[in-house]
Amino acid sequence: MNNKIKDYLGVAIIAVLFIFASAATSYVNTFSKSIQPSSFRSFPVSAEGKIVVIPDVAQFSFGVKTEGEKNIADLQKENTEKMNQAIEFIKSNGVEAKDIKTANYSLEPRYQYYNCSRSENSATPCPPPSIVGYTVNQTISVKIRDFKKIGDILAGVVQKGANEVSSLSFVIDDQTLVQDQARNEAIAKAKTKAVSIAKAGGFRLGRLLSIEEGSTPIYYGYETMKAAGAGGEAAPTIEAGSQEVTVTMTLRYEIQ
C-alpha cells in the first residue's frame, strides 16, 4: 500500500512541476514580447533631401521617314543614305559613337483601299486592299555633352535629311551620385528631427530600428523643345535650366 501511495505522490509531483514549467514559459514569452520594440515603444520620423543640379547631358531623337513604291531595296538604300549623312554630321560635331543609338527601325506597307458601294443585287465583290508602296522609318537617339553645339546639331540633322526631330530633354548622366547626396541629406535631417522629438517628449532616443526610402527618387526637370518636320536653317536657342532631385527617407527609433 505504501508503494502505491509513493507512486501516486510521484505522479502528482511530476504533474505539478509540468504545470509550473508551462506557466513559467508562458510568462517569459509574454514578458519577452512586452520588451520588444512595438508601435507603442518606437516612433517614425521622415525627412526629405533635395539636391538642385545642372544637367550635364542633352538628349533628343531624330528620324528619317522615306516613302516609296514597291522596290524595298531602293527605298531602304535611300533612307540609309540620308540617315548616314545625318549621323556623320553629328559625329563631326564631337558626339561619340557610344552616345548614338538606333531607337526604332520599321518597314511598313502602304495600302490602297477601295470604297465600294454594296447592294443586295451587286454580284461583284469589293476587292481587298492592295499594297501600293512601303514606308521606311528609322529613329536615332542622341546624347550631346557639349551644350554649345546643341542648336547647330538640331538644325544640321534636318539639313542632312532628317524630317523628324523630337523630345529634347536635359538629364543627369550619373544619377546614382546625385541620388546618394539627396539620400544622405534626408537621413541627416531625419536624425536631427528625431533628437528634437525625443527632447520635446522627455524620453531617450533608443536604437535605430529601420531605415526606409519613401519612394523612387523624383526628378523635377524640364522638356525644353519638341518639334517635328523639316525646319529652317536657323539654329534654335536652347537653355538647359536646372533639375531638382528629391528623396524621402523614414527612420524608426526605439523609445527608451
C-alpha positions as CSV (number, residue, x, y, z in Angstrom):
1,M,0.0,0.0,0.0
2,N,2.9,2.3,0.8
3,N,4.4,1.7,-2.6
4,K,1.1,2.7,-4.3
5,I,1.0,5.9,-2.3
6,K,4.5,6.7,-3.3
7,D,3.7,6.1,-6.9
8,Y,0.6,8.4,-6.8
9,L,2.6,11.0,-5.0
10,G,5.4,10.9,-7.6
11,V,2.9,11.3,-10.4
12,A,1.3,14.2,-8.7
13,I,4.7,15.9,-8.1
14,I,5.6,15.5,-11.8
15,A,2.2,16.9,-12.9
16,V,2.7,20.0,-10.6
17,L,6.2,20.6,-11.9
18,F,4.9,20.3,-15.5
19,I,2.1,22.9,-14.9
20,F,4.6,25.2,-13.2
21,A,7.1,24.9,-16.1
22,S,4.3,25.7,-18.6
23,A,3.2,28.7,-16.7
24,A,6.8,30.0,-16.3
25,T,7.4,29.6,-20.1
26,S,4.2,31.4,-20.9
27,Y,5.2,34.3,-18.6
28,V,8.7,34.5,-20.1
29,N,7.2,34.7,-23.6
30,T,4.8,37.3,-22.6
31,F,7.5,39.4,-20.9
32,S,9.8,39.0,-23.8
33,K,7.1,40.3,-26.2
34,S,6.4,43.3,-23.9
35,I,10.1,44.5,-24.0
36,Q,10.4,44.1,-27.8
37,P,10.1,47.3,-29.9
38,S,6.5,47.8,-31.0
39,S,4.3,50.6,-32.3
40,F,4.0,51.7,-28.7
41,R,7.7,51.7,-27.9
42,S,9.0,53.2,-31.2
43,F,8.3,56.1,-33.4
44,P,9.0,57.0,-37.1
45,V,10.5,60.2,-38.4
46,S,10.6,61.3,-42.0
47,A,12.6,63.9,-43.8
48,E,13.2,65.0,-47.4
49,G,16.5,65.6,-49.1
50,K,16.7,67.9,-52.1
51,I,19.6,68.5,-54.5
52,V,19.5,71.0,-57.3
53,V,21.9,70.3,-60.1
54,I,22.6,71.5,-63.6
55,P,22.0,68.7,-66.1
56,D,25.2,67.6,-67.9
57,V,23.6,65.7,-70.9
58,A,21.1,66.8,-73.5
59,Q,19.3,64.0,-75.4
60,F,17.0,64.1,-78.3
61,S,15.7,61.9,-81.1
62,F,15.6,62.4,-84.8
63,G,14.3,60.3,-87.6
64,V,14.3,59.8,-91.4
65,K,11.0,58.7,-92.9
66,T,11.1,57.7,-96.5
67,E,8.1,56.7,-98.7
68,G,8.4,54.9,-102.0
69,E,6.9,52.3,-104.3
70,K,7.3,48.5,-104.1
71,N,11.1,48.4,-104.6
72,I,12.0,47.8,-101.0
73,A,15.8,47.7,-101.6
74,D,15.9,51.1,-103.3
75,L,13.7,52.5,-100.5
76,Q,15.9,51.2,-97.8
77,K,19.0,52.4,-99.6
78,E,17.7,56.0,-99.9
79,N,16.7,56.0,-96.2
80,T,20.0,54.7,-95.1
81,E,22.0,57.2,-97.1
82,K,20.1,60.1,-95.6
83,M,20.5,58.7,-92.1
84,N,24.2,58.0,-92.5
85,Q,24.7,61.6,-93.6
86,A,22.9,62.9,-90.5
87,I,24.9,60.6,-88.2
88,E,28.3,61.6,-89.8
89,F,27.3,65.2,-89.3
90,I,26.6,64.5,-85.6
91,K,29.9,62.7,-85.2
92,S,31.8,65.6,-86.9
93,N,30.4,67.8,-84.1
94,G,32.2,65.8,-81.4
95,V,29.4,63.3,-80.5
96,E,30.9,59.9,-79.8
97,A,29.5,56.7,-81.2
98,K,28.5,55.4,-77.7
99,D,26.1,58.3,-77.5
100,I,24.3,57.5,-80.7
101,K,22.0,54.5,-80.9
102,T,19.1,53.2,-83.0
103,A,15.8,53.6,-81.1
104,N,13.5,52.3,-83.8
105,Y,13.5,50.8,-87.4
106,S,10.4,49.9,-89.3
107,L,9.3,48.9,-92.8
108,E,5.6,49.1,-93.3
109,P,3.4,48.7,-96.4
110,R,1.1,51.4,-97.7
111,Y,-2.3,50.2,-98.9
112,Q,-4.9,51.4,-101.4
113,Y,-8.4,50.9,-100.0
114,Y,-11.5,50.8,-102.2
115,N,-14.7,52.5,-101.4
116,C,-17.2,50.0,-102.8
117,S,-21.0,50.7,-102.6
118,R,-22.6,47.5,-101.5
119,S,-26.1,46.5,-102.6
120,E,-28.1,43.3,-102.5
121,N,-28.1,43.0,-106.3
122,S,-24.3,43.5,-106.6
123,A,-22.6,40.3,-107.8
124,T,-19.1,41.8,-107.9
125,P,-17.3,41.6,-104.6
126,C,-15.3,44.6,-103.3
127,P,-11.6,44.0,-104.0
128,P,-9.3,43.7,-100.9
129,P,-6.8,46.5,-100.1
130,S,-3.7,46.3,-102.2
131,I,-0.1,47.3,-101.4
132,V,0.9,50.4,-103.4
133,G,4.3,51.0,-101.7
134,Y,6.3,51.0,-98.5
135,T,7.4,53.4,-95.8
136,V,10.8,53.1,-94.1
137,N,11.1,54.9,-90.7
138,Q,14.3,54.9,-88.7
139,T,14.8,56.8,-85.4
140,I,18.1,57.6,-83.7
141,S,18.6,58.7,-80.1
142,V,21.5,61.0,-79.4
143,K,23.2,62.4,-76.3
144,I,25.0,65.7,-76.5
145,R,27.6,66.6,-73.8
146,D,28.8,69.9,-75.3
147,F,25.8,72.2,-74.8
148,K,27.2,74.9,-77.1
149,K,26.7,72.6,-80.1
150,I,23.0,71.6,-79.4
151,G,21.5,74.3,-81.6
152,D,23.8,73.6,-84.5
153,I,23.3,69.8,-84.3
154,L,19.5,70.2,-84.2
155,A,19.5,72.4,-87.3
156,G,22.1,70.3,-89.1
157,V,20.4,66.9,-88.9
158,V,17.4,68.5,-90.7
159,Q,19.6,69.8,-93.4
160,K,21.2,66.4,-93.8
161,G,17.9,64.7,-94.4
162,A,16.1,64.1,-91.1
163,N,12.4,65.0,-91.3
164,E,11.5,64.3,-87.7
165,V,13.2,65.9,-84.6
166,S,11.6,65.5,-81.2
167,S,11.9,65.1,-77.4
168,L,14.9,67.3,-76.5
169,S,15.4,67.0,-72.8
170,F,18.2,67.6,-70.3
171,V,19.2,64.8,-67.8
172,I,21.9,63.9,-65.3
173,D,24.2,61.3,-66.7
174,D,25.3,59.8,-63.4
175,Q,22.0,59.8,-61.4
176,T,23.4,57.5,-58.7
177,L,25.8,60.1,-57.3
178,V,23.0,62.7,-57.1
179,Q,20.6,60.3,-55.5
180,D,23.2,59.4,-52.9
181,Q,23.7,63.0,-52.0
182,A,19.9,63.6,-51.6
183,R,19.5,60.4,-49.6
184,N,22.4,61.4,-47.2
185,E,20.8,64.8,-46.7
186,A,17.4,63.3,-45.9
187,I,18.9,60.9,-43.4
188,A,20.8,63.6,-41.6
189,K,17.7,65.8,-41.4
190,A,15.7,62.8,-40.0
191,K,18.3,62.1,-37.3
192,T,18.2,65.8,-36.2
193,K,14.4,65.7,-36.2
194,A,14.4,62.5,-34.1
195,V,16.7,64.1,-31.5
196,S,14.4,67.1,-31.2
197,I,11.3,65.0,-30.8
198,A,12.9,62.9,-28.1
199,K,13.9,66.0,-26.2
200,A,10.5,67.6,-26.5
201,G,8.8,64.3,-25.5
202,G,11.0,63.8,-22.5
203,F,12.4,60.4,-23.4
204,R,15.7,59.0,-24.5
205,L,16.4,58.0,-28.1
206,G,17.0,54.3,-28.4
207,R,18.3,52.1,-31.2
208,L,17.7,52.9,-34.8
209,L,15.4,50.0,-35.8
210,S,14.9,50.6,-39.5
211,I,15.5,52.9,-42.5
212,E,13.2,53.0,-45.4
213,E,13.2,55.0,-48.6
214,G,9.8,56.5,-49.2
215,S,9.7,56.0,-53.0
216,T,11.7,56.2,-56.1
217,P,13.8,59.4,-56.3
218,I,11.8,62.1,-58.0
219,Y,13.3,64.3,-60.7
220,Y,11.8,67.7,-61.5
221,G,13.2,68.7,-64.8
222,Y,12.0,70.4,-68.0
223,E,11.5,69.2,-71.5
224,T,12.7,72.2,-73.4
225,M,11.8,71.5,-77.0
226,K,9.6,69.3,-79.2
227,A,9.5,69.8,-82.9
228,A,8.6,67.7,-85.9
229,G,9.1,68.1,-89.6
230,A,11.8,69.9,-91.6
231,G,12.6,73.3,-90.4
232,G,14.6,76.3,-91.5
233,E,18.4,76.7,-91.3
234,A,18.4,78.8,-88.1
235,A,19.8,77.0,-85.1
236,P,17.3,77.1,-82.1
237,T,18.3,78.7,-78.8
238,I,18.4,76.1,-76.1
239,E,18.6,76.6,-72.3
240,A,19.4,73.6,-70.0
241,G,17.9,75.0,-66.8
242,S,18.2,73.1,-63.6
243,Q,16.9,69.8,-62.1
244,E,15.8,69.1,-58.6
245,V,16.3,65.6,-57.2
246,T,14.1,64.7,-54.2
247,V,14.4,61.7,-51.9
248,T,12.3,60.9,-48.8
249,M,13.7,58.7,-46.0
250,T,11.9,57.3,-42.9
251,L,13.8,56.3,-39.8
252,R,12.2,54.4,-36.9
253,Y,13.8,54.7,-33.4
254,E,13.2,52.8,-30.2
255,I,11.9,54.8,-27.3
256,Q,13.8,54.3,-24.0
